Amino acid sequence: MPTPVPAVNIVNMKTINEKLEQWAIGKIEAEFHDDVCLVLRHKTLKLDRDSGVTGLESYVPNTTRSNALARTFIINGIGYDLFPQTWESLEKMADVDHYNLTSLNDAEIIWAQRETDRQRFESLQARFRANLRNPDLMLKRAQNWVNSAADLFADMLFETKVYMVRQNAGYICDFLAMAIAYTNGTYFHHGHGGELDELKKLKNVPGGFGRMGNFIEKFELTIIEKNIDLQKKFCRELIQQTKNYLCSLTPQPQLKKHRAGELADWYHELSYTWRRIYHYCDAGDAVTAYLWGCMLQGELVQVAGEYDVTELDIMGAYDSKNIKAFAESAAKAEQAITEAIKADGTRLDTYADIDEFLAKNN
């Protein structure tokens, strides 16, 4: 049976907070005055039922000696954690480059060693709020969380322990939800508390893409799903949905591509890869043809992004039972490349035999 949470004595709520803050400040002034810059209170991550009981949270150290001030303890069944929070971590929060943003923006100073310390903290809060209003920055930070979710999903695919899959699914949902909140210029002030309800209040949330359904619906389904294979499936769909959403918000740069004619040297080199593919297709070696096809496909995708040529698909036609169709797909791509080069006014440096080469390159 779980241990019941003790009821809080309402009469003593304010007294507990005041006494704890007075204790911390008294201890700092007596033992750590030159070692601590600030003492902070924070309430948005606490349960409503504990309002007034908790608040004292962290301090900003000035020297490593202040590490002796840090401690955890329990009073009347409620845990407390007085911990150091460095200026470096607060700077990251101000730049929206930290998981725990609420410890900066939703914190209050209850003691400051110097007025300059107070001003420095408040300037970081102001910088953070200004960054929330910077859509370009928030979009970049959102993308970082989507990337983190995708990295976690890659590990999750090979996980078989039920508890680990469920844990990772929760983190993925959380990371993606934060990304969406960022695109709305906000974050979750209460952490996981009411996160789903907060999502529902946001103005811009990914809608359905294909048969994926609404993000919020999929978010909730992922959390409550008991089958871990379905959880993995839902996580993949959530990641894809959020990627599509961020892509729709990202201005697409108008890059000036290089002329197709500049691909001549590239084609001279890669022509042997085409020759390899044709050879292994003729030999019926579907595995080797596939591997060389992957290499060539990567090259074709890259040049399409940099040069004035269409992105060409050769791997889509691959079928180990019909390797001839794959060779034909590669041949069409080769023809498209050579025609684009010639159409741009560039002559390929080709020779019928060694004698012709030597004659023309004397």
TAJO-V686279 format. One record per residue. N is the residue number from 1. OMEGA is omega in whole degrees, -180 to 180 (999 if undefined). BURIAL is 1 if it has 9 or more other C-alpha atoms within 8 Angstrom, else 0. D_LAST is the distance of its C-alpha to the last C-alpha in Angstrom with 2 decimals. Layout:
n=(N/N)
omega=(OMEGA/OMEGA)
burial=(BURIAL/BURIAL)
d_last=(D_LAST/D_LAST)
This chain:
n=(1/2/3/4/5/6/7/8/9/10/11/12/13/14/15/16/17/18/19/20/21/22/23/24/25/26/27/28/29/30/31/32/33/34/35/36/37/38/39/40/41/42/43/44/45/46/47/48/49/50/51/52/53/54/55/56/57/58/59/60/61/62/63/64/65/66/67/68/69/70/71/72/73/74/75/76/77/78/79/80/81/82/83/84/85/86/87/88/89/90/91/92/93/94/95/96/97/98/99/100/101/102/103/104/105/106/107/108/109/110/111/112/113/114/115/116/117/118/119/120/121/122/123/124/125/126/127/128/129/130/131/132/133/134/135/136/137/138/139/140/141/142/143/144/145/146/147/148/149/150/151/152/153/154/155/156/157/158/159/160/161/162/163/164/165/166/167/168/169/170/171/172/173/174/175/176/177/178/179/180/181/182/183/184/185/186/187/188/189/190/191/192/193/194/195/196/197/198/199/200/201/202/203/204/205/206/207/208/209/210/211/212/213/214/215/216/217/218/219/220/221/222/223/224/225/226/227/228/229/230/231/232/233/234/235/236/237/238/239/240/241/242/243/244/245/246/247/248/249/250/251/252/253/254/255/256/257/258/259/260/261/262/263/264/265/266/267/268/269/270/271/272/273/274/275/276/277/278/279/280/281/282/283/284/285/286/287/288/289/290/291/292/293/294/295/296/297/298/299/300/301/302/303/304/305/306/307/308/309/310/311/312/313/314/315/316/317/318/319/320/321/322/323/324/325/326/327/328/329/330/331/332/333/334/335/336/337/338/339/340/341/342/343/344/345/346/347/348/349/350/351/352/353/354/355/356/357/358/359/360/361/362)
omega=(179/178/-179/177/-177/177/-179/177/-175/-176/-174/-175/-176/-179/180/179/-177/-178/179/179/178/178/-178/-179/179/-179/179/-177/-179/-171/-172/-172/-178/-174/-176/178/-174/168/-173/170/-175/-174/-170/178/-179/176/179/-178/-180/180/-179/179/-177/180/177/-174/-169/175/178/-176/173/176/178/178/-178/177/180/179/-176/177/173/-179/-180/176/178/176/-179/-179/178/-179/175/-171/179/177/-170/174/-179/179/178/176/178/177/-180/179/-180/-177/-174/-180/-171/-178/-175/180/173/-169/-177/180/176/178/176/175/178/178/-179/176/179/176/178/-179/180/179/-179/177/176/176/179/179/178/-178/176/179/176/-179/180/-174/180/179/-177/178/178/179/177/180/178/-179/176/177/178/178/180/178/180/179/179/177/-176/-178/-176/-178/179/179/-176/-176/179/178/-180/177/-178/177/178/178/180/178/-179/-179/-179/178/178/179/-180/177/180/-180/175/178/-179/179/-177/-177/-176/-180/180/-178/179/-176/-180/178/178/177/-177/-179/-177/-178/-176/178/-179/174/-179/173/-175/-178/-175/-176/-180/-178/-176/178/-179/177/-178/178/-179/-178/-173/-178/-180/-179/-173/177/176/177/178/179/-179/179/178/180/178/179/180/-180/-180/176/178/-180/179/178/180/-180/-174/176/-180/-178/177/-177/175/-176/177/179/179/-178/-179/179/-175/-180/178/-178/178/-179/-174/-179/180/176/174/-180/178/-179/179/-179/-176/173/179/-178/-179/179/-174/-177/-179/177/179/-177/176/177/178/180/-179/179/178/178/-179/178/-178/-178/178/178/-174/-175/-176/176/179/175/-174/-179/174/-175/179/-178/-175/175/-176/179/180/-174/178/180/178/178/179/178/178/-179/178/178/179/180/-180/180/-177/178/179/179/-179/-180/179/175/-180/179/176/-177/-176/-178/-179/-179/-177/-179/179/178/-177/-179/-176/-178/178/999)
burial=(0/0/0/0/0/0/0/0/0/0/0/0/1/1/0/1/1/0/0/1/1/0/0/0/1/0/1/1/0/0/0/1/1/0/1/1/1/1/1/1/1/1/1/0/1/1/0/0/0/1/1/1/1/1/1/1/1/1/1/1/1/1/0/0/0/1/0/0/1/1/0/0/0/0/0/0/0/0/0/1/1/1/1/1/1/0/0/0/1/1/1/1/1/1/1/1/0/1/0/0/1/1/0/1/1/1/1/0/1/1/0/1/1/0/0/0/1/1/0/0/0/0/0/1/1/0/1/1/1/0/1/1/0/1/1/0/0/1/1/0/1/1/1/0/1/1/0/1/1/1/0/1/1/0/0/1/0/0/0/0/0/0/0/1/1/1/0/1/1/1/1/1/1/0/1/1/1/1/1/1/1/1/1/1/1/0/0/1/0/1/1/0/0/0/1/0/0/1/1/0/0/1/0/0/1/1/0/1/0/0/0/1/1/1/1/1/0/1/1/1/1/1/1/0/1/0/0/1/0/1/1/1/0/1/1/1/1/1/1/0/1/1/1/0/1/1/0/0/0/0/0/0/0/0/0/0/0/0/1/1/1/1/1/1/0/0/1/1/0/1/0/0/1/1/0/1/1/1/0/1/1/0/0/0/1/1/0/0/1/1/0/1/1/1/0/1/1/0/0/1/1/0/1/1/0/0/1/1/1/0/1/1/1/1/1/0/1/1/0/0/0/0/1/0/1/1/1/0/1/1/1/0/1/1/0/0/1/1/0/1/1/1/0/1/0/1/0/0/0/0/0/0/0/0/0/1/1/0/0/0/0/0)
d_last=(92.15/90.20/91.96/93.48/92.32/95.32/96.79/96.38/99.49/99.13/101.69/99.61/96.20/96.10/97.71/95.06/92.25/94.09/95.09/91.60/90.07/92.87/92.36/88.61/89.06/91.95/89.98/86.99/89.18/91.07/88.29/84.82/85.26/82.24/80.15/80.05/78.77/80.01/82.03/81.23/83.11/81.56/83.27/80.98/80.03/83.70/85.88/88.25/91.18/90.21/90.05/91.83/91.69/88.06/85.87/85.17/81.59/79.42/79.04/76.21/76.09/75.82/75.72/75.19/78.90/79.64/78.35/81.91/83.11/81.17/83.27/84.03/87.58/89.76/92.83/95.07/92.39/89.65/86.60/85.37/82.15/81.95/78.35/76.01/73.48/71.00/69.75/66.23/67.24/69.07/65.97/64.04/66.85/66.74/63.04/63.83/61.80/64.60/66.51/69.94/70.10/73.84/74.60/73.42/74.39/77.66/78.90/81.64/82.25/85.64/85.21/82.89/82.85/81.68/81.34/77.66/77.20/78.89/76.75/73.54/74.49/75.51/72.31/70.36/72.51/71.76/68.02/68.21/70.10/67.62/64.76/66.65/66.37/62.59/61.19/57.55/58.52/60.91/58.30/55.93/58.80/59.70/56.18/56.54/59.66/58.05/55.21/57.91/59.66/56.48/55.86/59.46/59.19/56.25/58.56/61.47/59.73/60.07/63.57/66.48/69.37/71.40/72.42/68.86/67.59/70.51/69.90/66.21/67.08/69.47/66.92/64.36/67.00/67.91/64.36/63.66/67.02/66.24/62.92/64.81/67.47/64.83/63.49/67.09/67.25/69.67/70.17/72.94/75.67/77.64/74.82/75.35/78.82/78.89/75.09/75.28/77.88/75.76/72.78/74.98/75.79/72.20/71.15/67.61/67.24/64.71/66.17/65.35/61.76/61.85/64.58/64.59/67.73/68.68/67.41/70.95/72.17/69.28/69.87/73.49/72.72/70.30/72.95/75.75/73.76/74.92/72.20/69.29/66.74/67.85/67.73/64.08/63.42/65.27/63.42/60.05/61.33/62.72/59.43/57.51/60.16/60.02/56.22/56.44/59.13/57.20/54.12/56.36/57.36/53.88/52.18/48.78/46.15/44.13/40.66/37.87/35.16/31.43/29.68/28.71/25.17/24.70/25.11/21.68/20.41/23.82/23.59/20.19/22.01/25.39/24.31/24.76/28.31/29.04/27.79/30.21/33.05/32.61/32.53/35.71/37.44/36.82/38.14/41.21/40.61/42.12/42.34/38.68/37.62/40.04/38.72/35.07/36.48/38.23/35.07/33.30/36.45/36.53/32.99/33.94/37.09/35.34/32.69/35.52/37.31/34.45/32.50/33.73/33.89/36.96/38.04/37.46/39.82/38.69/41.29/44.20/43.55/43.51/46.17/46.12/48.15/45.71/42.26/40.79/41.85/39.97/36.73/37.34/37.95/34.64/32.87/34.63/33.52/29.85/30.17/31.93/29.21/26.34/28.55/29.45/25.86/25.09/28.46/27.58/24.74/21.83/19.16/18.46/14.89/15.50/13.96/16.21/14.71/12.11/10.85/10.35/8.60/6.02/5.94/5.87/3.79/0.00)
